[in-house]
């Protein structure tokens, strides 16, 4: 759900109670950083008696001090853990359907962040060893998957890399990435900022990960050659991500790392972009997220922080020399549609609008396409195999219905998707 598509109405547990007949229900906001739980779900999660939210989370209360059912970031975890788990076969079938959906949109490699993990959750690790590795062993992955697991599982991941390397022998599955959340999201007002939100001045967002634990785990993981992926949306979180990567390099010594900072949605201008570049980070940005957030940018942040060099500042990052890749965050927020992402980065014109948002931050289509292809390969250390079409590389490519450089304001149709030179999707439904 998204309250901005419901005339600003924020759902409550009482409203969900009326619709669910006593069954427990946990309904996520579109960005995954906020959810509403009904009374039965709050009871099962043990939250009705909770006086304080977990560190890195928040629980909204009404004027009487009663829980409204709105949970933010780590406060969602107890309710999430009360949800019955899917079987291994259900999860495998979900992966099959999801990857087919991606093939239809011209995706040949996905960087999978796994089930969002906060405060010790392990579902993404379980999915790697119970679902993805067995599917790769059986040759059931139709496209390449770069799998990530929670940062706190670095000892298990290190053991797996020591035993099997970081790429499955079939070439369709890769592991070695570790994900951690530094903050929340703009829509949920939990992105970590230096100053208060314009529409909530006493709130500067949430710091989700404990700084000392985060630093210790990051240093240990990096020392073992593992790959850090840090979620940072707010400008303060982005700066703290850069500072963390600098500290890791000082502690463990200089080498090529390509650790990632996911989203980099808000920054403090050119200086912050240059610092991020100096940290050696790859910024994985989300051009399509602008189209979800543009209506609330000025309300949340004010005109200056919502504008040039501050929000969705793609040109500023490129000009500062920050290596970049594009992501969708699917199934949250945006669809897995890299061609639409390329069009969004080059146009920045939200649906239904005539003018681009902060047009100074537009990229050329050539730049955007390079980031969506070669940039993604670079972020995964697979630029020698994929990302460009050259002799000796794997033949992963798409056939489009029109010239992407001349598609006026939109995205061309995907006619065919190829992996290893073999057609794995054909738009008309006929045999590849």
C-alpha positions in Angstrom: 0.0 0.0 0.0 1.0 3.6 -0.5 -0.9 6.3 1.5 -0.3 8.8 -1.2 -2.5 6.7 -3.5 -5.2 6.7 -0.8 -5.6 10.5 -0.4 -3.0 10.5 2.4 -4.9 8.0 4.6 -2.6 5.9 6.8 -4.2 2.5 7.6 -4.7 1.5 11.2 -5.0 -1.8 12.9 -8.7 -1.2 13.6 -9.4 -0.7 9.9 -7.5 -3.9 9.1 -9.3 -5.7 12.0 -12.7 -4.9 10.4 -11.6 -6.4 7.1 -9.9 -9.6 8.4 -12.3 -11.2 10.7 -9.9 -12.1 13.4 -7.2 -13.5 11.2 -3.7 -12.1 11.7 -2.6 -9.7 8.9 0.6 -7.8 8.2 0.4 -5.4 5.2 3.5 -3.7 3.9 3.9 -0.2 2.5 5.2 -0.3 -1.1 8.8 0.4 0.1 8.9 -2.4 2.7 10.1 0.0 5.4 6.7 0.5 7.0 3.8 -2.0 7.6 0.4 -2.1 9.3 -0.4 -5.0 11.6 -3.8 -5.8 12.8 -4.6 -6.6 16.5 -4.2 -10.3 16.1 -0.8 -10.0 14.4 0.4 -7.5 17.1 -0.7 -10.1 19.7 1.1 -13.0 18.1 4.2 -10.8 17.7 4.2 -9.9 21.4 4.0 -6.2 20.5 0.8 -5.2 22.4 2.7 -5.3 25.7 5.9 -3.7 24.3 6.7 -0.4 25.8 9.5 0.5 23.5 10.3 -0.3 19.9 13.4 -2.3 18.9 16.5 -0.3 18.2 16.4 1.0 14.6 12.6 0.9 14.6 9.4 2.8 15.6 5.8 1.9 16.5 3.2 4.6 16.0 0.8 5.4 18.8 -2.4 7.4 18.9 -3.3 10.2 21.3 -4.2 7.7 24.0 -0.8 6.0 23.7 -2.3 2.9 22.0 -0.5 1.2 19.1 -2.0 2.2 15.8 -0.6 -0.9 14.1 1.9 1.1 12.0 5.4 -0.4 12.4 8.6 1.0 10.9 11.8 -0.8 9.9 13.1 -3.1 12.7 9.8 -2.9 14.6 8.3 -4.9 11.7 10.6 -7.9 12.5 8.6 -9.5 15.4 5.3 -9.4 13.3 7.1 -10.7 10.2 8.6 -13.6 12.2 5.1 -14.7 13.3 4.1 -15.2 9.6 4.0 -18.9 8.6 6.9 -19.9 6.5 6.6 -21.1 2.9 7.9 -24.5 2.1 11.1 -25.0 0.1 9.1 -26.1 -3.0 6.8 -23.0 -2.7 9.9 -20.8 -2.6 11.5 -22.6 -5.6 8.3 -22.1 -7.6 8.3 -18.4 -6.7 11.8 -18.1 -8.0 10.9 -19.8 -11.2 8.0 -17.5 -11.8 10.0 -14.4 -10.8 12.9 -15.2 -13.1 10.6 -15.8 -16.0 9.0 -12.4 -15.3 12.5 -10.9 -15.5 13.4 -12.6 -18.8 10.3 -11.2 -20.4 11.6 -7.7 -19.6 15.0 -8.3 -21.1 16.8 -9.1 -17.8 19.7 -11.5 -18.1 21.3 -11.1 -14.7 19.6 -10.3 -11.4 21.4 -9.0 -8.2 19.2 -10.6 -5.6 19.3 -8.9 -2.2 17.2 -11.7 -0.7 14.4 -11.4 1.9 15.1 -8.1 3.7 16.9 -8.9 6.9 17.1 -6.8 10.0 18.1 -7.8 13.5 19.4 -11.3 13.0 17.0 -12.7 10.4 18.4 -15.5 8.2 15.7 -16.1 5.5 18.0 -14.9 2.7 20.7 -17.3 3.8 18.2 -20.2 4.0 16.9 -19.3 0.5 20.5 -19.4 -0.8 21.3 -22.9 0.5 17.8 -24.4 0.3 16.6 -22.9 -2.9 19.1 -21.2 -5.2 22.1 -23.6 -4.8 19.9 -26.7 -5.4 18.3 -25.0 -8.4 21.7 -24.2 -9.8 22.9 -27.7 -9.2 19.8 -29.0 -11.1 20.3 -26.5 -14.0 17.0 -24.8 -13.2 18.1 -21.2 -13.1 17.1 -19.6 -16.5 19.2 -16.4 -15.9 22.2 -15.4 -13.9 21.6 -14.7 -10.2 24.1 -12.7 -8.0 22.8 -13.7 -4.5 23.3 -11.7 -1.3 22.8 -12.7 2.3 22.6 -10.7 5.6 25.9 -9.2 6.8 25.7 -11.0 10.1 25.9 -14.3 8.2 29.4 -13.5 7.0 31.0 -16.5 8.8 28.8 -19.0 7.0 29.3 -17.2 3.7 33.0 -17.2 4.2 33.0 -20.9 4.8 30.9 -21.4 1.6 33.3 -19.3 -0.5 36.3 -21.2 0.9 34.7 -24.5 0.0 33.1 -23.8 -3.3 34.4 -20.4 -4.6 32.1 -17.5 -5.3 30.6 -18.7 -8.6 28.7 -21.9 -9.1 30.3 -24.2 -11.6 27.4 -23.8 -14.0 28.0 -20.1 -14.2 24.3 -19.2 -13.4 24.7 -18.5 -9.6 27.1 -16.3 -7.8 27.4 -15.5 -4.1 29.7 -13.5 -1.8 27.6 -10.4 -1.3 26.5 -9.3 2.2 23.6 -6.8 2.7 23.0 -4.4 5.6 20.6 -1.6 6.2 22.0 1.8 7.4 18.6 3.5 7.3 15.0 3.2 6.1 13.2 5.1 3.3 11.9 8.6 2.4 8.3 7.5 2.1 8.3 6.1 5.6 10.2 9.1 6.9 13.0 6.7 8.2 15.7 7.7 5.7 18.5 9.1 7.9 19.0 12.8 7.3 21.1 15.6 8.9 18.1 17.9 9.4 14.5 17.1 10.3 11.9 16.3 7.7 10.1 19.4 6.4 6.8 17.9 7.3 8.1 16.3 10.6 10.8 18.6 11.9 11.7 16.7 15.0 12.3 13.5 13.0 15.7 12.9 11.2 15.0 9.3 10.3 16.3 6.0 11.8 19.8 4.5 12.0 18.8 0.8 11.5 22.1 -1.0 12.1 24.1 -0.6 15.3 27.2 1.4 14.3 29.8 -0.6 16.3 28.4 -4.0 15.3 28.2 -2.8 11.7 31.8 -1.7 11.6 33.1 -4.8 13.3 31.2 -7.1 10.9 32.2 -5.1 7.8 35.9 -5.3 8.7 35.7 -9.0 9.3 33.8 -9.7 6.1 36.1 -7.5 4.0 39.2 -9.2 5.5 37.9 -12.4 4.0 37.3 -10.9 0.6 33.5 -10.7 0.8 31.5 -8.0 -0.8 29.6 -5.4 1.2 26.3 -4.0 0.0 25.0 -1.1 2.2 21.5 0.2 2.0 21.6 4.0 2.3 18.9 6.4 1.2 19.2 9.5 3.3 22.0 11.9 2.9 23.5 11.2 6.3 23.3 7.4 5.7 25.2 7.9 2.4 27.9 9.8 4.2 28.1 7.2 6.9 28.4 4.5 4.3 31.3 6.3 2.7 32.9 6.8 6.1 32.5 3.1 6.9 34.1 2.0 3.6 37.0 4.4 4.3 37.5 2.9 7.8 37.4 -0.7 6.4 40.1 0.2 3.8 42.3 1.8 6.5 42.0 -1.2 8.7 42.5 -3.9 6.1 44.7 -2.2 3.6 44.2 -0.9 0.1 42.9 -3.3 -2.7 40.2 -3.4 -5.3 36.9 -3.9 -3.5 33.9 -2.4 -5.3 31.7 -2.5 -2.2 28.2 -1.2 -3.0 26.0 1.5 -1.6 22.4 0.8 -2.6 20.0 3.7 -3.6 22.2 6.8 -2.8 18.9 8.6 -3.2 19.8 11.8 -1.3 23.2 13.4 -1.0 24.7 16.7 0.3 25.9 17.9 -3.1 29.2 17.6 -5.0 31.4 17.2 -1.9 29.4 14.1 -0.8 29.6 12.7 -4.3 33.3 13.1 -4.4 33.7 11.5 -1.0 31.7 8.5 -2.2 33.9 8.3 -5.2 37.0 8.4 -3.1 35.7 5.6 -0.9 35.7 3.2 -3.9 32.0 2.5 -3.7 29.8 1.5 -6.5 26.5 3.5 -6.3 23.5 1.3 -7.2 20.8 3.9 -8.0 17.1 3.6 -8.8 16.0 5.9 -11.6 12.4 4.7 -11.5 12.0 5.5 -7.8 11.9 9.1 -8.7 8.5 8.5 -10.3 7.2 7.1 -7.0 8.7 9.8 -4.8 8.5 13.0 -6.8 5.1 14.0 -5.4 6.4 13.9 -1.9 10.0 15.1 -2.3 9.4 18.8 -1.6 6.8 18.1 1.2 9.3 15.8 2.9 12.5 17.7 2.3 11.8 21.2 1.1 12.8 22.7 -2.2 16.6 22.7 -1.8 17.1 19.1 -0.6 14.6 17.9 -3.2 16.4 19.5 -6.1 19.6 19.6 -8.1 22.6 17.9 -6.6 20.6 16.6 -3.7 17.9 14.1 -4.7 18.3 11.4 -7.4 21.5 13.3 -8.3 22.6 10.9 -11.1 24.6 13.6 -13.1 26.3 14.8 -10.0 27.4 11.3 -9.1 28.6 10.5 -12.6 30.5 13.8 -12.9 32.2 13.0 -9.5 33.5 9.7 -11.0 31.3 7.4 -8.9 31.0 4.0 -10.6 27.3 3.3 -11.0 24.8 0.5 -11.7 21.0 0.7 -11.8 18.6 -1.4 -9.7 14.8 -1.7 -9.5 14.3 -2.9 -5.8 11.7 -5.2 -7.3 9.3 -6.6 -5.9 9.3 -3.4 -3.9 8.6 0.0 -5.4 9.5 -0.5 -9.1 9.2 -3.3 -11.7 12.3 -5.2 -12.9 12.4 -3.2 -16.1 15.9 -1.9 -17.0 14.8 -0.4 -20.2 12.3 1.8 -18.4 15.0 2.7 -15.9 17.2 3.8 -18.8 14.4 6.0 -20.1 13.8 7.4 -16.6 17.5 8.3 -16.1 17.6 10.1 -19.4 14.2 11.8 -19.3 13.3 12.3 -15.6 9.7 13.1 -16.6 7.3 11.5 -14.2 4.2 9.9 -15.7 1.5 12.5 -16.4 3.9 15.4 -16.1 5.4 17.5 -18.9 8.6 18.8 -17.3 11.6 16.8 -16.0 12.4 16.8 -12.3 15.7 18.6 -11.8 16.6 18.3 -15.5 20.3 19.1 -14.7 20.6 15.6 -13.3 19.6 13.9 -16.6 22.0 11.4 -18.2 22.3 10.7 -21.9 20.7 7.5 -23.1 24.2 6.2 -23.9 25.4 6.8 -20.4 22.2 5.3 -18.9 22.4 2.2 -21.1 26.1 1.7 -20.2 25.3 1.9 -16.5 22.4 -0.6 -16.8 24.6 -3.1 -18.6 28.3 -2.7 -18.1 27.8 -1.0 -14.8 25.9 -4.0 -13.4 28.6 -6.4 -14.6 31.3 -4.3 -13.0 29.4 -4.2 -9.7 29.4 -8.0 -9.7 33.1 -8.5 -10.8 31.9 -10.2 -14.0 32.8 -7.5 -16.6 35.2 -10.0 -18.3 32.2 -12.3 -19.1 29.0 -10.1 -19.5 27.9 -6.5 -19.7 29.1 -5.8 -23.2 29.0 -7.7 -26.5 32.6 -8.6 -27.5 34.4 -11.6 -28.9 35.1 -14.2 -26.2 32.4 -13.0 -23.8 29.1 -14.8 -23.0 26.4 -13.9 -25.4 23.8 -12.5 -23.1 21.7 -9.9 -25.0 18.2 -8.8 -26.0 16.6 -8.1 -29.3 14.4 -4.9 -29.2 11.5 -3.8 -31.3 13.0 -0.3 -31.9 16.2 1.7 -31.5 16.6 2.4 -27.8 18.5 5.6 -28.7 15.5 6.9 -30.7 12.6 5.7 -28.6 10.8 9.0 -28.0 10.5 9.3 -24.2 9.7 5.6 -23.7 11.1 2.1 -23.8 11.3 -0.3 -26.7 9.6 -3.7 -26.7 11.6 -6.7 -25.8 11.2 -9.2 -28.6 13.8 -11.9 -27.5 16.1 -12.5 -24.6 19.3 -14.6 -25.1 21.6 -16.2 -22.6 24.8 -17.9 -23.6 23.7 -17.3 -27.2 20.5 -19.3 -26.7 17.0 -17.7 -27.0 15.3 -18.1 -23.6 12.3 -15.8 -24.2 10.4 -14.8 -27.3 7.7 -12.2 -27.1 5.1 -13.7 -29.4 5.0 -16.9 -27.3 6.3 -19.1 -30.0 9.2 -21.5 -29.6 12.5 -19.6 -29.0 
